[in-house]
Amino acid sequence: MSIMVTGGSGFIGVRVVRKLLERGEKVVCFDVSPPRSQFHSMLERGTFYRGDVTQITQLLEATKTFDVRRVIHLAAMVPPETEDKPHPAMYLNIQGTNNVFEVARWAGLERVVYASSLAYYGLQENFGLRAVNEDDRPNPINIYGMTKLANEFAARKYTERCGLDLRGIRICPTLGHGRTAGPAGPVIGLLISYPAVGKPIDIPFSAAQPYLMIHVEDAAEIFVRVALADGLRHPVYNTGGYQIRIGDIAELVKEFIPDARITMGSRPAPGMYLVENSRLMTDVDYVLPPLRVRILDHINEARSEAGLQPIKG
């Protein structure tokens, strides 16, 4: 029996695949393209299936061929591309996810863990200065958030009517070197990646702007734990993350790189930054490491890619 990861070549997906393989699981990486070269070696221990989640026959073939019992569904389009291409975004994010759920029904899969998003909630200003929890009402403001709301609605109906085990993870912006998509994630990522290799960076956002983020390794670990856990008590979980001002991220970078050249602008970075995640931390027994550790991980990954020596913490 195996676990299939859709979007398994993506930023989070490759790390999910790696973590599952490290646990001794049989893994199918399902994606339209193979992982980047630095991850090719891990496919010697797993299986790559070139497939598109909008093609339900490909999902079904992979599921049957490799005796898939659980799926971690990460394949999706994210901002800003979702906002520029609404029709393909809705087709991939909504129809693709519905295809995964339908294959789970046909094949009798044990569990599907799918990626939702804090974009489900909309803006922090809708909730005031309090942390949102999983029971708060959705109020998405963009195409991406709307598709995640549709995913969660479909998951509830499949669960109620078909008895499927479907678990949604409302993930926050993801930190880590190499992040190239998302509304603000790439910019925040460059705030760390550029100074790591001696480049200056000009961030358009205000230093005083509160921000919420999670490191990609922790995001991947959460998906793996939810996929494998027994006794889950909830259909959807907030990841939560590190709540910090953007200017304080810059100061943490300068602790490791004192001569970092970072300038800030005045723009707001809209989104959620106060999020309650006790359900997840209780059900999967996972506590995030200190942010300082993850900032250093990010710095050293950027330096490694550039052929530079790591910085010691």
Number of C-alpha atoms within 10 A of each C-alpha: 12 17 25 28 27 28 27 29 25 19 22 23 26 21 21 30 29 20 18 21 18 12 9 10 16 19 26 26 28 27 22 17 16 19 21 11 7 8 15 13 10 15 17 9 15 17 16 21 20 13 20 19 26 19 14 17 14 16 24 19 14 19 23 13 9 17 17 22 18 23 25 27 25 25 26 23 21 16 18 15 16 22 14 11 13 16 12 14 22 20 17 22 26 22 20 23 28 21 19 23 26 18 19 26 17 10 15 16 19 15 20 25 23 28 21 27 22 25 25 25 25 21 18 17 12 11 15 10 10 13 15 21 17 19 7 11 12 17 15 18 14 16 23 28 23 20 28 28 21 19 22 24 12 17 23 18 12 19 17 11 8 13 12 21 22 24 26 24 22 22 22 26 26 25 24 27 24 15 19 14 17 17 16 18 19 19 19 23 20 23 25 29 27 20 24 27 19 13 14 17 18 14 20 15 19 17 19 15 17 19 24 20 23 21 24 22 18 22 25 20 19 23 26 20 18 22 23 14 11 10 8 17 12 13 16 23 25 23 25 27 25 18 16 17 16 21 20 14 18 22 14 16 24 17 13 18 18 11 12 22 16 19 16 17 11 12 13 14 15 15 21 25 27 22 21 17 18 15 18 23 16 12 17 20 12 13 12 16 11 9 18 15 11 19 21 21 19 23 25 22 18 23 21 14 12 11 10 13 9 15 13 7 9
